[in-house]
Amino acid sequence: MNLNELTAAMNDFVQSKGWYDPQSPRQQTPRNLAISLNLEAAEVLEHFQWRDETADPSALAEELADVALYLLQLASVEQIDLEQAILHKLAKNYRRTWDNPSQGQ
């Protein structure tokens, strides 16, 4: 699946739960989605709290999937072409420089 197909699958799921309904207790506003994205990212961090490696790779995979789903949904709600945004950001990053000890910078 590509990003568009994943986004469509995510939108189908959210629609099936009724969460796009303005009366839903889980309104899918950009603010709510950004908060949820951050909360799920924090759950990723929990897998590494007090250790260098996760104790449960499958649980970590589920949390990473949650992060990706909220990211896809936020981009969709905001009408951002995430694939193009990623490609644009990668191109921009190639032009940036960071401190790199191996290059003596």
C-alpha positions in Angstrom: 0.0 0.0 0.0 1.1 3.5 -0.7 0.4 6.6 1.4 -2.8 7.4 -0.5 -4.2 3.9 0.0 -3.2 3.9 3.7 -4.9 7.3 4.1 -8.1 6.0 2.4 -8.1 2.9 4.7 -7.6 5.1 7.7 -10.5 7.4 6.6 -12.7 4.4 6.0 -12.1 3.2 9.5 -12.7 6.6 11.1 -15.9 7.1 9.1 -17.1 3.6 10.1 -16.8 4.6 13.8 -18.7 7.9 13.2 -15.8 10.0 14.4 -16.1 12.5 11.5 -19.7 13.3 12.7 -19.6 16.8 14.2 -21.6 15.5 17.2 -19.0 12.7 17.9 -17.4 12.8 21.3 -14.2 12.0 19.4 -14.3 14.9 16.9 -11.5 14.6 14.4 -10.4 18.3 14.5 -6.8 19.2 13.7 -6.3 20.2 17.3 -7.6 16.9 18.7 -5.6 14.9 16.1 -2.4 16.8 16.9 -2.9 16.1 20.6 -3.6 12.4 19.9 -0.5 12.2 17.7 1.7 13.6 20.5 0.1 11.2 23.1 0.8 8.2 20.9 4.4 9.4 20.3 4.8 9.5 24.1 3.6 5.9 24.2 6.5 5.1 21.8 8.9 6.6 24.3 7.5 4.4 27.1 9.0 1.4 25.3 12.5 2.8 25.9 12.0 4.3 29.4 14.9 2.9 31.6 16.3 0.8 28.8 18.1 1.1 25.4 15.9 -1.5 23.6 12.2 -2.3 23.7 11.1 -5.3 25.6 8.1 -5.9 23.3 8.8 -5.2 19.6 5.2 -6.1 18.6 3.7 -3.6 21.1 6.2 -1.0 19.8 5.0 -1.7 16.3 1.4 -1.1 17.3 2.4 2.3 18.9 4.3 3.3 15.7 1.3 2.3 13.7 -0.9 4.5 15.9 1.5 7.4 15.4 1.4 6.9 11.6 -2.4 6.7 11.5 -2.8 10.0 13.4 -0.1 11.6 11.2 -2.0 10.4 8.0 -5.3 11.6 9.4 -4.0 15.0 10.4 -2.4 15.5 7.0 -5.7 14.4 5.4 -7.9 16.7 7.5 -5.5 19.6 6.8 -5.5 18.7 3.1 -1.7 18.3 3.1 -0.2 15.9 0.5 2.0 14.1 3.0 4.0 12.3 0.3 4.9 15.7 -1.4 5.6 17.3 2.0 8.0 14.5 2.9 9.8 14.7 -0.5 10.0 18.5 -0.2 11.5 18.2 3.4 14.0 15.6 2.3 15.2 17.8 -0.5 15.5 20.7 1.9 17.4 18.6 4.4 19.9 17.5 1.8 20.8 21.2 1.4 21.2 21.7 5.2 24.4 21.0 7.2 24.6 19.6 10.6 27.5 19.2 12.9 29.3 16.1 11.7 32.4 15.1 13.7 33.5 12.8 10.8 33.7 15.8 8.5 35.5 18.0 11.0 32.6 20.5 11.3 
